[in-house]
Amino acid sequence: MFLTRRPRRNRKSAAIRDLTAENTLSVNDLIFPMFVQQGSDIKAEITSMPGIYRYSPDTLVKEIGEVAAMGIKSICLFPNYPESQKNQFATESANPDTFYIKTLAEIKSKFPEIALMTDVAMDPYSSDGHDGVVENGKILNDETLNILGNMALAQARAGVDIIGPSDMMDGRVGYIRNLLDDEGFSDVSIMSYTAKYASAFYGPFRDALESAPKFGDKKTYQMNPANVAEALVEGQLDYEEGADMLMVKPALSYLDVIRAMNESFPIPIAAYNVSGEYAMLKAAAQNGWIDGDKAMLEMLLSMKRAGASIILTYFAKEAAALLNG
Ligand code: PBG
């Protein structure tokens, strides 16, 4: 048979396949989300996230040493607070002496080369388990901004490199940007959780932080999974308000949103490969129903192909081990 075009020629060997690959995955793309709690000598596995642990500050610092040695250059740290330290206004989030802020400072002093990212939202510190201030069952927008601003400032003072507002309040990126600039933190980056959907895939994360909402859901502030044009409205606002990087979350069910954002905004797009996506793959792999390593790399590559240049993933260590080969 005479065929001018034989696409299989570009797949005939590993060398040719590598040569013609349109996208590649690198350890440079990855941010490793990690969990910290009060105490010492603690390494507690999260039941719904096999292989992922909550560390006390001492064991966390050791673990970060290992993570860094594997070539992972960026981490995002989330705190687990006991119920007794939560309240309606998330006051603990702005306390410079709280274990979380002190741990951030310690990480920056021990690993100055690591890019350290934090989350800005009330939920880990809120007795209501919501990302904003609750009054009569409603989540208040403008009243929340001041709390988010103080939280971001406390984190910036601890030396963090990237602030990640994940609360989905309107106007928060601009509010935080102004405050950071006024207080002399014009170098601190903002990676906005721009298109954050009201998703069932955050369940295991809320187990890890014990931060599930005490009533209702997050649908009045997180986005409707049916929408993509609205993600571009959020993107436009965050871009204009000064965000340095825009995030789409979750990743796997929202690859079209990643693509749309990548085509619309000239700044880096991040994908958050969330806890439920991690848990699903782990469960299937542990049952022997799927090849976990191959499926993981395929999933992460799909986010790159969709247009994300940054991936937050609980698979960061496993991926790094394979990529370092
Ligand atoms: C906090 C926050 C959440 C996640 C990241 N930051 C949970 C939520 O909004 O309920 C989820 C991350 C994951 O599932 O891996 N606002």
Boltz pocket constraint, residues with backbone or C-beta under 6 A from the ligand:
constraints:
  - pocket:
      binder: B
      contacts: [[A, 119], [A, 121], [A, 123], [A, 131], [A, 166], [A, 167], [A, 201], [A, 202], [A, 203], [A, 204], [A, 205], [A, 206], [A, 211], [A, 273], [A, 274], [A, 275], [A, 276]]
      max_distance: 6.0
